Amino acid sequence: MTPEAITIDGVTIGDRFIDTCHRKTKLVSTVIDFIERRSLVSGEVIGHEVVATHEFMGQTIKKTVLITTVLIGKLNEIK
């Protein structure tokens, strides 16, 4: 399976979205990876987070955001 085919809870690697803290500047972030949180006691999956990048002043910034944030700010792009 290629990394581009991974989808978790409606979010796919490569999805573009506007983060809630960037609503005014319209800075677009891109999903690059997922983080899976597991319980050390039971071993079950507790939740998922998304690793996203965006450009700012010539730098690539990586940050983790919740899946809900991506779903709220997802861009409707014509492919």
WOLIN-V566629 format. One record per pair of residues at least 12 apart in sequence whose C-alpha atoms are under 8 Angstrom apart, sorted by the first residue. I is the first residue (numbers start at 1). J is the second residue. D is the distance in Angstrom with one decimal. If there is no record, write none. Layout:
BEGIN
i = (I & I)
j = (J & J)
d = (D & D)
END
This chain:
BEGIN
i = (9 & 10 & 11 & 11 & 11 & 12 & 13 & 13 & 13 & 13 & 14 & 14 & 14 & 15 & 15 & 15 & 15 & 16 & 16 & 16 & 16 & 16 & 16 & 17 & 17 & 17 & 17 & 17 & 17 & 17 & 18 & 18 & 18 & 18 & 19 & 19 & 19 & 20 & 20 & 27 & 27 & 28 & 29 & 29 & 29 & 29 & 30 & 30 & 30 & 31 & 31 & 31 & 31 & 32 & 32 & 32 & 32 & 33 & 33 & 33 & 34 & 34 & 34 & 34 & 35 & 35 & 35 & 35 & 36 & 36 & 37 & 48 & 48 & 49 & 49 & 49 & 49 & 50 & 50 & 50 & 50 & 51 & 51 & 51 & 52 & 52)
j = (67 & 71 & 67 & 70 & 71 & 31 & 30 & 31 & 32 & 33 & 30 & 31 & 32 & 30 & 31 & 74 & 75 & 28 & 29 & 30 & 31 & 74 & 75 & 29 & 30 & 70 & 71 & 73 & 74 & 75 & 70 & 73 & 74 & 75 & 69 & 70 & 73 & 69 & 73 & 54 & 55 & 54 & 52 & 53 & 54 & 55 & 52 & 53 & 54 & 50 & 51 & 52 & 53 & 50 & 51 & 52 & 53 & 50 & 51 & 52 & 48 & 49 & 50 & 51 & 48 & 49 & 50 & 51 & 48 & 49 & 49 & 66 & 67 & 64 & 65 & 66 & 67 & 64 & 65 & 66 & 67 & 63 & 64 & 65 & 64 & 65)
d = (7.6 & 7.6 & 7.1 & 7.3 & 7.1 & 7.3 & 7.9 & 5.1 & 5.4 & 6.3 & 5.8 & 5.1 & 6.1 & 5.7 & 5.4 & 7.3 & 8.0 & 6.5 & 5.6 & 4.5 & 6.5 & 6.1 & 6.0 & 5.4 & 6.5 & 5.9 & 7.9 & 4.9 & 4.1 & 5.2 & 7.6 & 4.9 & 6.6 & 7.3 & 6.6 & 7.1 & 6.0 & 6.9 & 7.0 & 7.3 & 8.0 & 6.3 & 6.1 & 5.4 & 4.6 & 7.9 & 5.3 & 5.4 & 6.5 & 6.7 & 6.0 & 4.4 & 6.7 & 7.7 & 5.8 & 5.5 & 7.1 & 6.0 & 5.0 & 7.1 & 6.8 & 5.8 & 4.6 & 5.8 & 5.6 & 5.0 & 6.1 & 7.1 & 4.6 & 6.6 & 8.0 & 7.5 & 7.2 & 6.5 & 6.0 & 5.0 & 5.9 & 5.4 & 5.3 & 6.0 & 6.2 & 5.7 & 4.5 & 6.5 & 6.2 & 7.2)
END
